[in-house]
Amino acid sequence: MSPTTPAAGEKRQINVPVMADLAARNESPEILFWVGCAGAFDDRYKRVTRAFVRILEHVGTNYAVLGLEESCTGDPAKRAGNEFLFQMQAMTNITTLNGYGIKKIVTACPHCFNTIKNEYPALGGDYEVIHHSTYLQQLINEGKVGVSGGESFKGRRITFHDSCYLGRANNIYEAPRDVLAALDADLVEMKRSRANGLCCGAGGAQMWKDAEPGKKEINIERTEEALATLSGQAEALANLGGVETETSAPGPHDLQGSIIAVSCPFCMTMMSDGVKNKEQEGRVQVFDLAELIASAEGINA
Protein backbone atom coordinates (compact mmCIF):
# COMPACT_ATOMS: atom_id res chain seq x y z
CA MET A 1 0.00 0.00 0.00
CA SER A 2 1.34 3.39 -0.90
CA PRO A 3 2.79 5.25 2.11
CA THR A 4 1.78 8.62 0.72
CA THR A 5 -1.48 10.24 1.71
CA PRO A 6 -3.88 10.39 -1.26
CA ALA A 7 -5.30 13.68 -2.39
CA ALA A 8 -9.01 14.35 -1.87
CA GLY A 9 -11.06 11.93 -3.95
CA GLU A 10 -8.01 9.93 -4.96
CA LYS A 11 -7.90 6.18 -4.34
CA ARG A 12 -4.90 4.76 -2.50
CA GLN A 13 -2.83 2.44 -4.66
CA ILE A 14 -2.65 -1.15 -3.47
CA ASN A 15 -0.19 -3.65 -4.87
CA VAL A 16 -2.06 -6.92 -4.55
CA PRO A 17 0.18 -10.01 -4.34
CA VAL A 18 -0.32 -12.46 -7.21
CA MET A 19 0.10 -16.18 -6.61
CA ALA A 20 2.41 -16.74 -9.58
CA ASP A 21 4.85 -14.11 -8.27
CA LEU A 22 4.89 -15.68 -4.80
CA ALA A 23 5.42 -19.15 -6.25
CA ALA A 24 8.35 -17.84 -8.30
CA ARG A 25 9.95 -16.78 -5.00
CA ASN A 26 9.08 -20.14 -3.42
CA GLU A 27 6.63 -18.42 -1.07
CA SER A 28 3.08 -19.34 -0.14
CA PRO A 29 0.29 -17.18 1.34
CA GLU A 30 -1.72 -17.84 4.46
CA ILE A 31 -4.90 -17.43 2.44
CA LEU A 32 -5.87 -17.19 -1.19
CA PHE A 33 -8.42 -14.45 -1.77
CA TRP A 34 -10.83 -15.73 -4.42
CA VAL A 35 -12.06 -12.53 -6.06
CA GLY A 36 -14.84 -14.00 -8.21
CA CYS A 37 -16.30 -12.75 -11.48
CA ALA A 38 -18.34 -9.93 -9.91
CA GLY A 39 -15.47 -8.84 -7.71
CA ALA A 40 -13.24 -8.58 -10.77
CA PHE A 41 -15.57 -7.21 -13.43
CA ASP A 42 -18.69 -5.63 -11.89
CA ASP A 43 -17.99 -1.95 -11.22
CA ARG A 44 -20.10 -1.87 -8.07
CA TYR A 45 -18.64 -5.01 -6.55
CA LYS A 46 -15.09 -3.97 -7.37
CA ARG A 47 -15.55 -1.54 -4.49
CA VAL A 48 -16.19 -4.52 -2.20
CA THR A 49 -13.03 -6.20 -3.47
CA ARG A 50 -11.01 -3.05 -2.76
CA ALA A 51 -12.54 -2.70 0.71
CA PHE A 52 -11.77 -6.30 1.65
CA VAL A 53 -8.21 -6.05 0.33
CA ARG A 54 -7.66 -2.90 2.39
CA ILE A 55 -8.80 -4.82 5.46
CA LEU A 56 -6.38 -7.66 4.65
CA GLU A 57 -3.58 -5.13 4.22
CA HIS A 58 -4.58 -3.27 7.38
CA VAL A 59 -4.36 -6.37 9.59
CA GLY A 60 -1.23 -7.68 7.90
CA THR A 61 -2.69 -10.87 6.46
CA ASN A 62 -0.35 -12.84 4.23
CA TYR A 63 -2.59 -13.28 1.18
CA ALA A 64 -2.51 -13.52 -2.59
CA VAL A 65 -4.88 -13.70 -5.56
CA LEU A 66 -4.70 -15.84 -8.68
CA GLY A 67 -5.08 -12.80 -10.93
CA LEU A 68 -5.46 -13.77 -14.58
CA GLU A 69 -5.29 -17.45 -13.62
CA GLU A 70 -8.63 -17.24 -11.80
CA SER A 71 -11.68 -18.16 -13.88
CA CYS A 72 -15.37 -18.60 -13.10
CA THR A 73 -16.09 -21.35 -10.56
CA GLY A 74 -18.76 -22.74 -12.87
CA ASP A 75 -21.63 -21.96 -10.50
CA PRO A 76 -23.86 -20.23 -13.11
CA ALA A 77 -23.30 -23.06 -15.60
CA LYS A 78 -24.22 -25.72 -13.04
CA ARG A 79 -27.34 -23.89 -11.85
CA ALA A 80 -28.43 -23.45 -15.47
CA GLY A 81 -28.06 -27.21 -16.02
CA ASN A 82 -24.83 -27.29 -18.03
CA GLU A 83 -22.91 -29.87 -15.99
CA PHE A 84 -20.33 -30.40 -18.73
CA LEU A 85 -19.34 -26.73 -18.76
CA PHE A 86 -19.31 -26.64 -14.96
CA GLN A 87 -16.89 -29.55 -14.76
CA MET A 88 -14.63 -27.99 -17.38
CA GLN A 89 -14.47 -24.72 -15.46
CA ALA A 90 -14.10 -26.45 -12.11
CA MET A 91 -11.26 -28.73 -13.27
CA THR A 92 -9.39 -25.76 -14.71
CA ASN A 93 -9.52 -24.00 -11.34
CA ILE A 94 -8.75 -27.14 -9.32
CA THR A 95 -5.68 -27.84 -11.45
CA THR A 96 -4.44 -24.30 -10.82
CA LEU A 97 -5.20 -24.36 -7.09
CA ASN A 98 -3.66 -27.77 -6.53
CA GLY A 99 -0.64 -26.79 -8.59
CA TYR A 100 0.04 -23.98 -6.12
CA GLY A 101 -0.72 -26.18 -3.12
CA ILE A 102 -3.53 -23.91 -1.93
CA LYS A 103 -5.08 -24.97 1.38
CA LYS A 104 -7.19 -22.02 2.55
CA ILE A 105 -9.48 -19.82 0.46
CA VAL A 106 -11.47 -16.73 1.46
CA THR A 107 -14.09 -15.24 -0.87
CA ALA A 108 -16.68 -12.46 -0.70
CA CYS A 109 -19.10 -14.34 -2.98
CA PRO A 110 -21.44 -16.95 -1.42
CA HIS A 111 -21.86 -18.60 -4.83
CA CYS A 112 -18.11 -19.11 -5.19
CA PHE A 113 -17.95 -20.13 -1.52
CA ASN A 114 -20.67 -22.76 -1.91
CA THR A 115 -19.28 -24.17 -5.15
CA ILE A 116 -15.64 -24.45 -4.05
CA LYS A 117 -16.54 -25.70 -0.57
CA ASN A 118 -19.24 -28.21 -1.42
CA GLU A 119 -18.83 -29.20 -5.07
CA TYR A 120 -15.10 -29.05 -5.83
CA PRO A 121 -14.16 -31.89 -3.38
CA ALA A 122 -15.89 -34.47 -5.60
CA LEU A 123 -13.60 -33.36 -8.44
CA GLY A 124 -10.39 -33.41 -6.41
CA GLY A 125 -10.42 -29.90 -4.95
CA ASP A 126 -10.29 -30.10 -1.16
CA TYR A 127 -9.72 -26.76 0.57
CA GLU A 128 -10.69 -24.89 3.70
CA VAL A 129 -13.13 -22.32 2.30
CA ILE A 130 -14.26 -19.31 4.34
CA HIS A 131 -16.79 -16.64 3.43
CA HIS A 132 -15.58 -13.13 4.13
CA SER A 133 -18.33 -12.54 6.69
CA THR A 134 -16.88 -15.33 8.84
CA TYR A 135 -13.34 -14.06 8.26
CA LEU A 136 -14.33 -10.53 9.26
CA GLN A 137 -16.00 -11.90 12.38
CA GLN A 138 -12.75 -13.70 13.27
CA LEU A 139 -10.71 -10.52 12.80
CA ILE A 140 -13.08 -8.57 15.05
CA ASN A 141 -13.10 -11.28 17.72
CA GLU A 142 -9.29 -11.39 17.68
CA GLY A 143 -9.10 -7.63 18.11
CA LYS A 144 -7.32 -7.13 14.79
CA VAL A 145 -10.13 -4.90 13.55
CA GLY A 146 -11.28 -2.40 16.13
CA VAL A 147 -14.06 -0.79 14.07
CA SER A 148 -12.95 2.67 15.15
CA GLY A 149 -11.20 5.68 13.71
CA GLY A 150 -13.45 6.06 10.71
CA GLU A 151 -17.11 6.61 9.92
CA SER A 152 -19.50 6.17 12.85
CA PHE A 153 -22.61 4.07 12.33
CA LYS A 154 -23.90 4.53 15.86
CA GLY A 155 -27.65 5.00 15.78
CA ARG A 156 -27.98 4.42 12.03
CA ARG A 157 -30.61 1.84 11.15
CA ILE A 158 -29.32 -1.22 9.27
CA THR A 159 -31.17 -4.32 8.07
CA PHE A 160 -29.37 -7.39 6.79
CA HIS A 161 -30.50 -9.38 3.77
CA ASP A 162 -29.57 -13.07 4.05
CA SER A 163 -27.90 -14.58 0.99
CA CYS A 164 -29.49 -17.93 0.10
CA TYR A 165 -26.15 -19.61 -0.63
CA LEU A 166 -24.66 -18.33 2.62
CA GLY A 167 -27.69 -18.97 4.81
CA ARG A 168 -29.92 -21.82 3.75
CA ALA A 169 -27.23 -23.60 1.74
CA ASN A 170 -24.47 -23.34 4.36
CA ASN A 171 -26.23 -22.37 7.60
CA ILE A 172 -24.20 -19.17 8.12
CA TYR A 173 -26.51 -16.68 9.78
CA GLU A 174 -24.76 -15.30 12.85
CA ALA A 175 -21.35 -14.29 11.41
CA PRO A 176 -22.66 -11.39 9.30
CA ARG A 177 -24.87 -10.22 12.15
CA ASP A 178 -21.95 -10.33 14.58
CA VAL A 179 -19.97 -8.19 12.14
CA LEU A 180 -22.79 -5.64 11.95
CA ALA A 181 -23.22 -5.68 15.74
CA ALA A 182 -19.63 -4.42 16.05
CA LEU A 183 -20.72 -1.21 14.29
CA ASP A 184 -22.97 -0.30 17.24
CA ALA A 185 -25.74 0.54 14.79
CA ASP A 186 -29.49 0.05 15.16
CA LEU A 187 -29.76 -3.42 13.60
CA VAL A 188 -33.35 -4.38 12.71
CA GLU A 189 -34.41 -7.73 11.29
CA MET A 190 -36.74 -8.23 8.37
CA LYS A 191 -39.68 -10.48 9.21
CA ARG A 192 -38.54 -12.97 6.58
CA SER A 193 -34.97 -13.55 7.71
CA ARG A 194 -32.43 -16.28 8.40
CA ALA A 195 -33.80 -19.70 7.28
CA ASN A 196 -37.07 -18.03 6.26
CA GLY A 197 -35.39 -15.22 4.34
CA LEU A 198 -36.65 -14.25 0.90
CA CYS A 199 -34.31 -14.69 -2.07
CA CYS A 200 -33.14 -11.53 -3.85
CA GLY A 201 -34.30 -13.12 -7.09
CA ALA A 202 -30.91 -13.78 -8.71
CA GLY A 203 -29.94 -17.21 -7.37
CA GLY A 204 -30.11 -20.48 -9.31
CA ALA A 205 -28.89 -18.75 -12.50
CA GLN A 206 -31.94 -16.45 -12.45
CA MET A 207 -29.48 -13.56 -12.78
CA TRP A 208 -28.91 -14.49 -16.39
CA LYS A 209 -32.47 -14.98 -17.68
CA ASP A 210 -35.41 -12.77 -18.52
CA ALA A 211 -38.17 -12.29 -15.98
CA GLU A 212 -41.08 -14.71 -16.07
CA PRO A 213 -44.73 -13.58 -16.18
CA GLY A 214 -46.00 -12.37 -12.82
CA LYS A 215 -47.22 -9.39 -10.84
CA LYS A 216 -43.93 -8.34 -9.26
CA GLU A 217 -40.20 -8.98 -9.48
CA ILE A 218 -38.75 -10.85 -6.48
CA ASN A 219 -36.16 -8.15 -5.80
CA ILE A 220 -38.90 -5.50 -5.66
CA GLU A 221 -40.83 -7.57 -3.11
CA ARG A 222 -37.69 -7.99 -1.02
CA THR A 223 -36.74 -4.32 -1.28
CA GLU A 224 -40.23 -3.27 -0.19
CA GLU A 225 -39.82 -5.46 2.88
CA ALA A 226 -36.39 -3.98 3.61
CA LEU A 227 -37.66 -0.40 3.27
CA ALA A 228 -40.72 -1.13 5.41
CA THR A 229 -38.45 -2.65 8.06
CA LEU A 230 -36.08 0.30 8.04
CA SER A 231 -38.92 2.81 8.29
CA GLY A 232 -40.98 0.75 10.74
CA GLN A 233 -44.11 0.53 8.60
CA ALA A 234 -46.05 -1.97 10.69
CA GLU A 235 -49.03 -2.16 8.33
CA ALA A 236 -46.88 -3.00 5.30
CA LEU A 237 -44.98 -5.64 7.27
CA ALA A 238 -48.23 -7.17 8.53
CA ASN A 239 -49.34 -7.79 4.95
CA LEU A 240 -46.27 -9.79 3.98
CA GLY A 241 -46.65 -13.36 2.77
CA GLY A 242 -44.36 -16.29 3.45
CA VAL A 243 -43.02 -17.78 6.66
CA GLU A 244 -41.89 -15.20 9.18
CA THR A 245 -38.92 -15.38 11.54
CA GLU A 246 -39.50 -12.03 13.24
CA THR A 247 -43.04 -11.41 14.48
CA SER A 248 -42.70 -7.85 15.74
CA ALA A 249 -42.11 -4.76 13.63
CA PRO A 250 -39.46 -2.15 14.55
CA GLY A 251 -40.61 1.31 15.59
CA PRO A 252 -41.09 4.18 13.12
CA HIS A 253 -37.86 5.66 11.79
CA ASP A 254 -36.73 8.14 9.16
CA LEU A 255 -35.29 6.35 6.13
CA GLN A 256 -32.58 8.98 5.66
CA GLY A 257 -29.17 7.41 6.23
CA SER A 258 -30.51 3.88 6.53
CA ILE A 259 -28.58 0.93 5.12
CA ILE A 260 -29.42 -2.43 3.56
CA ALA A 261 -26.43 -4.67 4.29
CA VAL A 262 -25.60 -7.58 1.99
CA SER A 263 -22.85 -10.17 1.69
CA CYS A 264 -23.22 -11.28 -1.93
CA PRO A 265 -22.65 -9.63 -5.34
CA PHE A 266 -25.93 -10.98 -6.70
CA CYS A 267 -27.84 -9.57 -3.71
CA MET A 268 -25.97 -6.29 -4.09
CA THR A 269 -27.21 -5.88 -7.67
CA MET A 270 -30.78 -6.93 -6.99
CA MET A 271 -31.26 -4.89 -3.83
CA SER A 272 -29.59 -1.81 -5.36
CA ASP A 273 -31.89 -2.08 -8.38
CA GLY A 274 -34.85 -2.43 -6.03
CA VAL A 275 -33.92 0.73 -4.11
CA LYS A 276 -33.59 2.61 -7.41
CA ASN A 277 -36.96 1.27 -8.54
CA LYS A 278 -38.49 2.72 -5.38
CA GLU A 279 -36.60 5.99 -5.97
CA GLN A 280 -35.01 5.82 -2.53
CA GLU A 281 -31.34 5.78 -3.52
CA GLY A 282 -30.91 9.27 -2.06
CA ARG A 283 -32.02 8.08 1.37
CA VAL A 284 -31.13 4.37 1.58
CA GLN A 285 -27.79 2.84 0.61
CA VAL A 286 -26.83 -0.77 -0.06
CA PHE A 287 -23.43 -1.82 1.28
CA ASP A 288 -21.48 -5.02 1.64
CA LEU A 289 -20.16 -5.98 5.07
CA ALA A 290 -16.56 -5.36 4.00
CA GLU A 291 -17.37 -1.80 2.93
CA LEU A 292 -19.01 -1.04 6.26
CA ILE A 293 -16.11 -2.43 8.30
CA ALA A 294 -13.51 -0.68 6.14
CA SER A 295 -15.39 2.62 6.49
CA ALA A 296 -15.71 2.21 10.26
CA GLU A 297 -11.99 1.44 10.46
CA GLY A 298 -11.18 4.53 8.38
CA ILE A 299 -9.45 2.61 5.57
CA ASN A 300 -12.12 2.59 2.85
CA ALA A 301 -10.52 5.31 0.71
C-alpha positions as CSV (number, residue, x, y, z in Angstrom):
1,M,0.0,0.0,0.0
2,S,1.3,3.4,-0.9
3,P,2.8,5.2,2.1
4,T,1.8,8.6,0.7
5,T,-1.5,10.2,1.7
6,P,-3.9,10.4,-1.3
7,A,-5.3,13.7,-2.4
8,A,-9.0,14.3,-1.9
9,G,-11.1,11.9,-3.9
10,E,-8.0,9.9,-5.0
11,K,-7.9,6.2,-4.3
12,R,-4.9,4.8,-2.5
13,Q,-2.8,2.4,-4.7
14,I,-2.7,-1.2,-3.5
15,N,-0.2,-3.6,-4.9
16,V,-2.1,-6.9,-4.6
17,P,0.2,-10.0,-4.3
18,V,-0.3,-12.5,-7.2
19,M,0.1,-16.2,-6.6
20,A,2.4,-16.7,-9.6
21,D,4.8,-14.1,-8.3
22,L,4.9,-15.7,-4.8
23,A,5.4,-19.1,-6.2
24,A,8.3,-17.8,-8.3
25,R,10.0,-16.8,-5.0
26,N,9.1,-20.1,-3.4
27,E,6.6,-18.4,-1.1
28,S,3.1,-19.3,-0.1
29,P,0.3,-17.2,1.3
30,E,-1.7,-17.8,4.5
31,I,-4.9,-17.4,2.4
32,L,-5.9,-17.2,-1.2
33,F,-8.4,-14.4,-1.8
34,W,-10.8,-15.7,-4.4
35,V,-12.1,-12.5,-6.1
36,G,-14.8,-14.0,-8.2
37,C,-16.3,-12.7,-11.5
38,A,-18.3,-9.9,-9.9
39,G,-15.5,-8.8,-7.7
40,A,-13.2,-8.6,-10.8
41,F,-15.6,-7.2,-13.4
42,D,-18.7,-5.6,-11.9
43,D,-18.0,-1.9,-11.2
44,R,-20.1,-1.9,-8.1
45,Y,-18.6,-5.0,-6.6
46,K,-15.1,-4.0,-7.4
47,R,-15.5,-1.5,-4.5
48,V,-16.2,-4.5,-2.2
49,T,-13.0,-6.2,-3.5
50,R,-11.0,-3.1,-2.8
51,A,-12.5,-2.7,0.7
52,F,-11.8,-6.3,1.7
53,V,-8.2,-6.1,0.3
54,R,-7.7,-2.9,2.4
55,I,-8.8,-4.8,5.5
56,L,-6.4,-7.7,4.6
57,E,-3.6,-5.1,4.2
58,H,-4.6,-3.3,7.4
59,V,-4.4,-6.4,9.6
60,G,-1.2,-7.7,7.9
61,T,-2.7,-10.9,6.5
62,N,-0.4,-12.8,4.2
63,Y,-2.6,-13.3,1.2
64,A,-2.5,-13.5,-2.6
65,V,-4.9,-13.7,-5.6
66,L,-4.7,-15.8,-8.7
67,G,-5.1,-12.8,-10.9
68,L,-5.5,-13.8,-14.6
69,E,-5.3,-17.5,-13.6
70,E,-8.6,-17.2,-11.8
71,S,-11.7,-18.2,-13.9
72,C,-15.4,-18.6,-13.1
73,T,-16.1,-21.3,-10.6
74,G,-18.8,-22.7,-12.9
75,D,-21.6,-22.0,-10.5
76,P,-23.9,-20.2,-13.1
77,A,-23.3,-23.1,-15.6
78,K,-24.2,-25.7,-13.0
79,R,-27.3,-23.9,-11.8
80,A,-28.4,-23.5,-15.5
81,G,-28.1,-27.2,-16.0
82,N,-24.8,-27.3,-18.0
83,E,-22.9,-29.9,-16.0
84,F,-20.3,-30.4,-18.7
85,L,-19.3,-26.7,-18.8
86,F,-19.3,-26.6,-15.0
87,Q,-16.9,-29.5,-14.8
88,M,-14.6,-28.0,-17.4
89,Q,-14.5,-24.7,-15.5
90,A,-14.1,-26.5,-12.1
91,M,-11.3,-28.7,-13.3
92,T,-9.4,-25.8,-14.7
93,N,-9.5,-24.0,-11.3
94,I,-8.7,-27.1,-9.3
95,T,-5.7,-27.8,-11.5
96,T,-4.4,-24.3,-10.8
97,L,-5.2,-24.4,-7.1
98,N,-3.7,-27.8,-6.5
99,G,-0.6,-26.8,-8.6
100,Y,0.0,-24.0,-6.1
101,G,-0.7,-26.2,-3.1
102,I,-3.5,-23.9,-1.9
103,K,-5.1,-25.0,1.4
104,K,-7.2,-22.0,2.6
105,I,-9.5,-19.8,0.5
106,V,-11.5,-16.7,1.5
107,T,-14.1,-15.2,-0.9
108,A,-16.7,-12.5,-0.7
109,C,-19.1,-14.3,-3.0
110,P,-21.4,-16.9,-1.4
111,H,-21.9,-18.6,-4.8
112,C,-18.1,-19.1,-5.2
113,F,-18.0,-20.1,-1.5
114,N,-20.7,-22.8,-1.9
115,T,-19.3,-24.2,-5.2
116,I,-15.6,-24.4,-4.1
117,K,-16.5,-25.7,-0.6
118,N,-19.2,-28.2,-1.4
119,E,-18.8,-29.2,-5.1
120,Y,-15.1,-29.1,-5.8
121,P,-14.2,-31.9,-3.4
122,A,-15.9,-34.5,-5.6
123,L,-13.6,-33.4,-8.4
124,G,-10.4,-33.4,-6.4
125,G,-10.4,-29.9,-5.0
126,D,-10.3,-30.1,-1.2
127,Y,-9.7,-26.8,0.6
128,E,-10.7,-24.9,3.7
129,V,-13.1,-22.3,2.3
130,I,-14.3,-19.3,4.3
131,H,-16.8,-16.6,3.4
132,H,-15.6,-13.1,4.1
133,S,-18.3,-12.5,6.7
134,T,-16.9,-15.3,8.8
135,Y,-13.3,-14.1,8.3
136,L,-14.3,-10.5,9.3
137,Q,-16.0,-11.9,12.4
138,Q,-12.8,-13.7,13.3
139,L,-10.7,-10.5,12.8
140,I,-13.1,-8.6,15.0
141,N,-13.1,-11.3,17.7
142,E,-9.3,-11.4,17.7
143,G,-9.1,-7.6,18.1
144,K,-7.3,-7.1,14.8
145,V,-10.1,-4.9,13.5
146,G,-11.3,-2.4,16.1
147,V,-14.1,-0.8,14.1
148,S,-13.0,2.7,15.2
149,G,-11.2,5.7,13.7
150,G,-13.4,6.1,10.7
151,E,-17.1,6.6,9.9
152,S,-19.5,6.2,12.8
153,F,-22.6,4.1,12.3
154,K,-23.9,4.5,15.9
155,G,-27.7,5.0,15.8
156,R,-28.0,4.4,12.0
157,R,-30.6,1.8,11.1
158,I,-29.3,-1.2,9.3
159,T,-31.2,-4.3,8.1
160,F,-29.4,-7.4,6.8
161,H,-30.5,-9.4,3.8
162,D,-29.6,-13.1,4.0
163,S,-27.9,-14.6,1.0
164,C,-29.5,-17.9,0.1
165,Y,-26.1,-19.6,-0.6
166,L,-24.7,-18.3,2.6
167,G,-27.7,-19.0,4.8
168,R,-29.9,-21.8,3.7
169,A,-27.2,-23.6,1.7
170,N,-24.5,-23.3,4.4
171,N,-26.2,-22.4,7.6
172,I,-24.2,-19.2,8.1
173,Y,-26.5,-16.7,9.8
174,E,-24.8,-15.3,12.9
175,A,-21.4,-14.3,11.4
176,P,-22.7,-11.4,9.3
177,R,-24.9,-10.2,12.2
178,D,-22.0,-10.3,14.6
179,V,-20.0,-8.2,12.1
180,L,-22.8,-5.6,11.9
181,A,-23.2,-5.7,15.7
182,A,-19.6,-4.4,16.0
183,L,-20.7,-1.2,14.3
184,D,-23.0,-0.3,17.2
185,A,-25.7,0.5,14.8
186,D,-29.5,0.0,15.2
187,L,-29.8,-3.4,13.6
188,V,-33.3,-4.4,12.7
189,E,-34.4,-7.7,11.3
190,M,-36.7,-8.2,8.4
191,K,-39.7,-10.5,9.2
192,R,-38.5,-13.0,6.6
193,S,-35.0,-13.5,7.7
194,R,-32.4,-16.3,8.4
195,A,-33.8,-19.7,7.3
196,N,-37.1,-18.0,6.3
197,G,-35.4,-15.2,4.3
198,L,-36.7,-14.2,0.9
199,C,-34.3,-14.7,-2.1
200,C,-33.1,-11.5,-3.8
201,G,-34.3,-13.1,-7.1
202,A,-30.9,-13.8,-8.7
203,G,-29.9,-17.2,-7.4
204,G,-30.1,-20.5,-9.3
205,A,-28.9,-18.8,-12.5
206,Q,-31.9,-16.5,-12.5
207,M,-29.5,-13.6,-12.8
208,W,-28.9,-14.5,-16.4
209,K,-32.5,-15.0,-17.7
210,D,-35.4,-12.8,-18.5
211,A,-38.2,-12.3,-16.0
212,E,-41.1,-14.7,-16.1
213,P,-44.7,-13.6,-16.2
214,G,-46.0,-12.4,-12.8
215,K,-47.2,-9.4,-10.8
216,K,-43.9,-8.3,-9.3
217,E,-40.2,-9.0,-9.5
218,I,-38.7,-10.8,-6.5
219,N,-36.2,-8.1,-5.8
220,I,-38.9,-5.5,-5.7
221,E,-40.8,-7.6,-3.1
222,R,-37.7,-8.0,-1.0
223,T,-36.7,-4.3,-1.3
224,E,-40.2,-3.3,-0.2
225,E,-39.8,-5.5,2.9
226,A,-36.4,-4.0,3.6
227,L,-37.7,-0.4,3.3
228,A,-40.7,-1.1,5.4
229,T,-38.4,-2.7,8.1
230,L,-36.1,0.3,8.0
231,S,-38.9,2.8,8.3
232,G,-41.0,0.7,10.7
233,Q,-44.1,0.5,8.6
234,A,-46.1,-2.0,10.7
235,E,-49.0,-2.2,8.3
236,A,-46.9,-3.0,5.3
237,L,-45.0,-5.6,7.3
238,A,-48.2,-7.2,8.5
239,N,-49.3,-7.8,5.0
240,L,-46.3,-9.8,4.0
241,G,-46.6,-13.4,2.8
242,G,-44.4,-16.3,3.4
243,V,-43.0,-17.8,6.7
244,E,-41.9,-15.2,9.2
245,T,-38.9,-15.4,11.5
246,E,-39.5,-12.0,13.2
247,T,-43.0,-11.4,14.5
248,S,-42.7,-7.8,15.7
249,A,-42.1,-4.8,13.6
250,P,-39.5,-2.1,14.5
251,G,-40.6,1.3,15.6
252,P,-41.1,4.2,13.1
253,H,-37.9,5.7,11.8
254,D,-36.7,8.1,9.2
255,L,-35.3,6.3,6.1
256,Q,-32.6,9.0,5.7
257,G,-29.2,7.4,6.2
258,S,-30.5,3.9,6.5
259,I,-28.6,0.9,5.1
260,I,-29.4,-2.4,3.6
261,A,-26.4,-4.7,4.3
262,V,-25.6,-7.6,2.0
263,S,-22.8,-10.2,1.7
264,C,-23.2,-11.3,-1.9
265,P,-22.7,-9.6,-5.3
266,F,-25.9,-11.0,-6.7
267,C,-27.8,-9.6,-3.7
268,M,-26.0,-6.3,-4.1
269,T,-27.2,-5.9,-7.7
270,M,-30.8,-6.9,-7.0
271,M,-31.3,-4.9,-3.8
272,S,-29.6,-1.8,-5.4
273,D,-31.9,-2.1,-8.4
274,G,-34.9,-2.4,-6.0
275,V,-33.9,0.7,-4.1
276,K,-33.6,2.6,-7.4
277,N,-37.0,1.3,-8.5
278,K,-38.5,2.7,-5.4
279,E,-36.6,6.0,-6.0
280,Q,-35.0,5.8,-2.5
281,E,-31.3,5.8,-3.5
282,G,-30.9,9.3,-2.1
283,R,-32.0,8.1,1.4
284,V,-31.1,4.4,1.6
285,Q,-27.8,2.8,0.6
286,V,-26.8,-0.8,-0.1
287,F,-23.4,-1.8,1.3
288,D,-21.5,-5.0,1.6
289,L,-20.2,-6.0,5.1
290,A,-16.6,-5.4,4.0
291,E,-17.4,-1.8,2.9
292,L,-19.0,-1.0,6.3
293,I,-16.1,-2.4,8.3
294,A,-13.5,-0.7,6.1
295,S,-15.4,2.6,6.5
296,A,-15.7,2.2,10.3
297,E,-12.0,1.4,10.5
298,G,-11.2,4.5,8.4
299,I,-9.5,2.6,5.6
300,N,-12.1,2.6,2.8
301,A,-10.5,5.3,0.7
